[in-house]
Amino acid sequence: MAMALDAARDAASAGDVPVGCVIVRDDTIISVGSNEVERRADPTAHAEMVAIQRATESLGSKFLDNCTLYVTLEPCAMCAGAIVLARLPTVVYGADDNKTGAARSLYEILDDRRLNHRCVVRTGILEQESSALLKDFFAKVPRSVPSADQGGVAATAPVNTVVSGLPTTPLRIVPTPIGNIEDITVRGLKALRSADVIVCEDTRHTGQLLKRYGGVAARLVSNHEHNEEQRTTEIMSLLRSGKNVCLVSDAGMPGISDPGHRAIVACRAAGIPVEVLPGASAAVTAVVGSGLPTDRILFVGFPPQKKGRQAWLLDVLSTRATIVLYESPYRIDGLLEDLIAAGGGDRTVVVARELTKLHEEYLQGTSETLRREVARRGGGLKGECVVIIGQAED
């Protein structure tokens, strides 16, 4: 990234917006590019495009396998598309571009699951240095003169810069309804409406939910099992820069069998405050509604599907507590059969489904009787399910 900064300085010296790019393979520099839009009078001559062209010519291949692209500014949509087409596996960038950034800020092209290639994206490397270069460059440009068009950066607000001296804002964990949209809290809505960024499991799902509440101005970014590790670094960077960040899952409390735990642990370890808002939780709702004892509860999430499943069930059933777990409605019959095989055939079991929705239902009986009921219904149930297992009788 230091070499990319040098290339950005070269661009500034030549009158172009200071953006630089370096492509590396196996610790070897393959190509270096700087923004040449003004020099070439070519709107496509962004630093990434220049570097990719030089790298493909150097390697004699249209694909840049096993390469890493370093660039000082978040790629725009054009450059992100070229990166995907070149099959670059890893992209590292410095400063965010809130106006046209297509890696995280405006779009998420580089790791869009709908495309046939996805990149690992790392952000915030030499972010302050990259931002300072752009800020200094635009400070010298008269406001009446439009900026050069690398990344579509506006002269009045080039990038999202870190503001020194500001206290780190807390990461806000906001639960969302598990079914009935009226179950959002007043405090939760207030937090979401004041957020700069909302980190969510699925941006499309959360976007549709937020529209039901009148919409919010925050930028939505995805946070799922495939990108949670790298997203955690970005979350902390945003918080340190003074941004208001809320984290939500598709439904219920983040971190409870949903993404969120990794970000919370990392923030705590880094001394960044975490503020958890109370609200909807399928597990808590179900166990209270089940009527089973709540003085001692063991929540175990989703059971393993194959390896170690029976041993896991035996261990869980040995616990003197009311057990709460999640299971797919299509695997409820298999779970009940496994409970019977593990010696829990006479245990009281409650299956809560479609919680807070129109067809909410609590099915209660022993493992044996419930298995017969599920079989009568065709071997499966409809809707999200929570299973509550009572303690063994003395």
ZIRA-V322814 format. One record per residue. RES is the residue in one small letter. PHI is phi in whole degrees, 0 to 359 (none if undefined). Layout:
# ZIRA-V322814
res:phi
RES:PHI
RES:PHI
This chain:
# ZIRA-V322814
res:phi
m:none
a:299
m:293
a:296
l:296
d:299
a:295
a:295
r:296
d:299
a:297
a:298
s:299
a:268
g:93
d:261
v:304
p:286
v:229
g:232
c:218
v:227
i:246
v:236
r:225
d:51
d:65
t:249
i:288
i:270
s:201
v:228
g:222
s:234
n:298
e:232
v:302
e:288
r:296
r:266
a:53
d:230
p:294
t:264
a:276
h:286
a:304
e:296
m:296
v:297
a:293
i:296
q:300
r:293
a:292
t:294
e:293
s:293
l:270
g:68
s:214
k:281
f:255
l:251
d:298
n:60
c:251
t:238
l:257
y:251
v:217
t:283
l:232
e:310
p:298
c:278
a:297
m:299
c:292
a:299
g:297
a:295
i:297
v:296
l:295
a:278
r:60
l:291
p:283
t:224
v:232
v:237
y:228
g:270
a:267
d:287
d:237
n:291
k:272
t:226
g:297
a:245
a:260
r:216
s:290
l:257
y:231
e:230
i:294
l:294
d:231
d:289
r:293
r:279
l:269
n:273
h:215
r:232
c:258
v:278
v:244
r:237
t:232
g:80
i:280
l:52
e:297
q:296
e:295
s:295
s:295
a:298
l:301
l:294
k:296
d:297
f:298
f:286
a:295
k:267
v:265
p:303
r:297
s:282
v:262
p:296
s:283
a:296
d:259
q:291
g:74
g:65
v:282
a:278
a:294
t:280
a:211
p:296
v:211
n:274
t:263
v:282
v:262
s:287
g:89
l:279
p:293
t:292
t:282
p:283
l:282
r:260
i:265
v:243
p:287
t:241
p:303
i:268
g:188
n:279
i:292
e:284
d:275
i:293
t:269
v:299
r:295
g:297
l:297
k:298
a:296
l:294
r:286
s:264
a:284
d:275
v:224
i:244
v:269
c:223
e:297
d:219
t:298
r:291
h:297
t:294
g:300
q:294
l:298
l:295
k:298
r:293
y:258
g:96
g:82
v:225
a:270
a:294
r:280
l:261
v:231
s:279
n:211
h:227
e:299
h:274
n:229
e:299
e:296
q:289
r:294
t:301
t:299
e:294
i:300
m:295
s:297
l:297
l:296
r:293
s:274
g:93
k:283
n:273
v:239
c:249
l:242
v:230
s:246
d:298
a:200
g:84
m:270
p:302
g:91
i:260
s:56
d:216
p:302
g:141
h:300
r:299
a:294
i:296
v:299
a:295
c:295
r:301
a:296
a:270
g:80
i:271
p:294
v:236
e:244
v:259
l:272
p:287
g:168
a:298
s:210
a:298
a:297
v:293
t:302
a:292
v:291
v:293
g:289
s:288
g:81
l:279
p:305
t:243
d:286
r:217
i:237
l:240
f:263
v:238
g:68
f:271
p:289
p:298
q:280
k:227
k:300
g:76
r:298
q:293
a:296
w:298
l:296
l:300
d:295
v:296
l:293
s:281
t:279
r:275
a:196
t:284
i:260
v:238
l:215
y:255
e:208
s:297
p:299
y:277
r:245
i:298
d:298
g:295
l:297
l:296
e:297
d:292
l:297
i:297
a:296
a:273
g:92
g:255
g:296
d:261
r:290
t:287
v:233
v:238
v:251
a:259
r:228
e:53
l:300
t:69
k:262
l:300
h:256
e:305
e:208
y:245
l:260
q:232
g:170
t:278
s:304
e:295
t:292
l:291
r:299
r:293
e:293
v:295
a:298
r:297
r:271
g:101
g:89
g:203
l:239
k:252
g:91
e:296
c:238
v:241
v:249
i:242
i:245
g:284
q:290
a:292
e:289
d:292
